[in-house]
Amino acid sequence: MSLRAELLRIGIRMLLKRRGGSLDVEQWRRSMRAMERFVPHPPARSATVEIEAGQVRFHRVTTPASRPERNVLYLHGGAYVSGAPVYYRHFLWRIADALQARVWALGYRLAPEHAFPAALGDAVEGYRWLVDHTPNSRQLFVAGDSAGGGLALGLLLRLRDDGKPLPAAAVALSPWTDLALTGASLKTNAAADPMLNAEDLPELAKLYLGGADPRTPYASPFYGDPAGLPPVLIQVGSDEILRDDAVRMAEKLQSHNPRSKLEIWRRMPHTWQLFVPVLPEAHQAIAQIGEFISDVRG
């Protein structure tokens, strides 16, 4: 583990992790908007274009390495109540480079204004649009982080159940897969996790579910049957409260598809890949995502 990673953990704990008090979604969103101007801009060699696709919108990110036949649907994190593609402009061009693909970051509807299954419906519509508007569905991939990682896995289940073409593979970074909150790491890692607060998750799950059963597989893919799903790479940090969401999900996926893979990164914070401007482990993780996709393409 690098010195930068240790310093990052300290900084996150001091600046980002809220301890005590009630959850305020509007304040969370305001804070994200205020921080948006500090998100590094991509290099001039990359291009970002906003695209309307029926009822949904994408940020399409490309670099000179992007191949038009290779495309990635990306689903952002934010606990289903916050977040947007614009906060990922420092990250998505690197995914485009590593995967040699065009990356389509979806701006899905957020809870509590749009509770489950709104986000899933947007993901389904966005994916179907890509199937119809990209040249090779066998070179189509899905990826996401945190809540977006759980949404990506829920999307796979929904597509399979609807008899729709599945992506060639998927990537889930620190995914939230169990909104019933049964993972042991919610307690065992509560003190170690420098970013997430376990006490926030019940309220966040309630806001997203809007009364739906937390064990509904499309909201909590851990409770779904993974038979027939494509290979999935899951990356998670060892100290995350969501570690067991990742580990248990990976075990189910691997039981049906041995090409699925789990990587547990020592002492990495939640979605450390997004700290790629300052963190060497983030560069390494993104490179391994590229290797996984390359291996799947065979």
N, C-alpha and C positions, 0 to 999 in steps of 0.2 A: 504494500500500500504506500502511495506516495505521500510526501510531506504536504503537498498541495491538498490532497484528499483529507488529511487530518485537519488542516486549517479550515478547509471548507466545512467540515462537520461542525467545528466550533462556531464559525460564522453563521451557519444555518440555525444552529441552536439559539444564538443570540438574537438574530434578526428576523427569522421566519417562523419559528415554532411558537404559536400562541399557547400559553398555559393559563388555565383558569378562565372564568367568565363564559358568557354564552356565545354561541356561534352567530355571527352576523354576516349573512351572505352578501348583502348590499355593500358593506364595508370591504369585504373580501374583493368584490368586483371593482370597487373604486380604487383599492390599492393596486390591483393588477393594471388598471388603466393608467394610473400614475406611473407605474414602473415600465410601461410599454416603451417609452422613449429611450430607456436604457438598454433595451434588447439590441444587441449588435446587428447591424445591417449585413446582408449577404454580400459577397464580393461582386464586382461588376460583371464577372464572367457568368454569373447565374442570372436567371430571369424568373420573375413571379408575375403571373397573370391571374386576375380574378375572372372566373367563368361561371355564368348562370347555367344550371343544368336542370331544367324543369323547375321543381319547387325547392331545389337546394343550390348552394353556391360552393365553389371550390376556390382555393388558392393553388394554382398549378405551378410547381417549382421545377425548373430544369437547369441543367448545367451542360457544358459541352460533352460530358460523358454520358448524358441521358440518351437512351435509345428509344425511339418512338414506339417500338413494339413492346417495350417493357414498362409497366405502370404499377404504381403503388397507391392504394387508398389509405390515407393516414387519418386516424381518429385521435384527436387531442385529449389530454387529461383535464382535470379540474373538478373531480368529484361529481360530475354531471350538472353542476350548478354554475360553473365559471369556465373561463378559457375560450380561446379562439385561435385560428391559424396564425394570426399576426404575431402572437407571442412565441412562435416557433421559427421565425425567419432566420435565426442563427443556427438552426438545427437541421431543417428540412433539406437545405442545399447539400449538406454533408451526407444525408441519406441518399439523395439523388446521385451523388458522386459514388458512394460506396456500393450502391445497387445498380449503378449505370441505368437509371430509370427516371421516368417522369413521376413526380410525387404530387398526388392530388389530396390536399388537406381539406377536409370537409368541415364546414361551419354548421354543425347540427344544432337543433333547438335545445335549450337548457331548462332544467327544472329550477324552481318549482312552478314557473309559469307554464312549462310544457313537461309534464311528468311522463314517466314510462307509459306507453312504449314510443313516445315521440322521437327520442334520439335514435332508437333502433329503426324506426320507420324511415328516418332520414338516411341512416347508413345503408339500409336496403335500397332505397331509391338511388342514392349516389353510386352504389356498386352496380346496380342494373344499368344505369346510364353509362358507366365506364365499359361494361360488357358490350354495349351497343355502339360505343363511340371510340373504342381502341382496337387496333388491328389484330390482336392476338390474345384471347382470353386465357390461353395457357401460360402467358407471361404476365398475368395479373396477380398482384399480391396485396395483402391487407396487413396493416400494422397499427399499433396504438400504444399509448402509455397510460398507466394508472387506470382511471375510469375508462379511458379510451381503449386500453388493453382489454378490459372486461367486455366493452362494447364490441370490439373486434371478434372476440370469441363467441359472444352471443350472436353476432352476425353470421358466423360460420354455421351455427346450429340452425338458425332461421333459414338460411339459404338451402342447407341440406334438406330440412323438413319440407320446404316448398318445392323441392326437386329442381332447383336452379343450379347453373354451373358454379362450381366452387373455385376459389383462387388456388393457385399452385402451392401456396404456402402462406403462413401468417407469422407475425412477430408481435409478442406482447411484452412490454417493458413494465415491470412492477405492477402487474394487473390486479385490479380489484374484482375478484371472481365470486365472492360469497357475501351478499348483502344481508344474509342472516347472521353474519358475524360470529361464526363458530370456530375460527382458526385460533389455535393456542397462542400463536405469536402476538395476537392482539394484546395479550397480557404479559407474556414472557419477554417481549421486546419493547414494552411500553416505555421503559426508562432509557433504553439504548437508542431508539429511533430518534435522530436529531431533527426530523422534519414534521412527521405526522403525529397527531394526537388521537389516540384510540377513543377518547371520550366524545370526539366530534362525529364519529362514524354513525352511531345510531340515528342522529338527527339528519345527517346527510342522506343516509339510506331512506329514511322516511320521506324526505323532500323529493327524492327521485322516484320512489315507488308509487307515491300518491295513492296508497291503499292496496297496491298489488301485493301478492304473496312474495316475500323475500326469497323464497326458494324456487321461484319461477325461473326456468333455465335461461330464458332469453335475457333476463336481468342479472341472474347469478349463474353463469355458465358452469360453475362447479357442480351444479345439480343436474346438468344435462348428460345425455348419452353421447360420448364422443365418437362413436362408431362411424366410419366413413369420412371423417374429417381429414383435411390435408395435414402435412407436417407443420408443427408450430415450434418456434423458438421462444422460450421464456427466459428473460433475464431479471434477476431480483437481487437486492442487497441482503447480506446475512443478518443485519440488524433491523430490518424493516418490520413494522407491525403487520404488513401484508405479506411477509415471507411465506406463511403457510397457505395463503390464497394461491400463491404461485406454485409452491411445492406440491400441494395436493392436486391442483389442476394439471400440472405436468405429469404426475403419476397416472392420472386417468387417461390423458392423451397418449402417453407412451404405451399404455396397456393395449391400445388399439392401433397405434401407428409408431413403430419403433424408431422412425426417422424424426419424431419430435424430440426436442432437446431442452434441458433445463440447465441454466448457468446461475450459480449462486456466487455472487461477488462479495468477498470479505470486506465488511465495514463500509460498503458503499451506501450512500443515502438514497432515499426514494427517487426514482427516475434520474439517477446521476448522469445519464447520457445527455441530459439537457444542459449540463454544466460544461459542455464541450469546449467553450472558449478558454477555460482555465484548468481543466482537469484531464490529465493524461489517460486515466482509466476510461473516461468517456470516449476518447479517440479509439482506444483499444476495443471497447464494447461495440462501437459502430463498425469497426473493421470486422469484428466477428459476426455481426449481423450480415454484412456483405458476403462473408465466407459461407454462412449458412444458406443464404439464397443461392449462391453460386453452386453449392453442393446439391441443392434441391433441383436446380435446373439441369444438373448432371451433364 
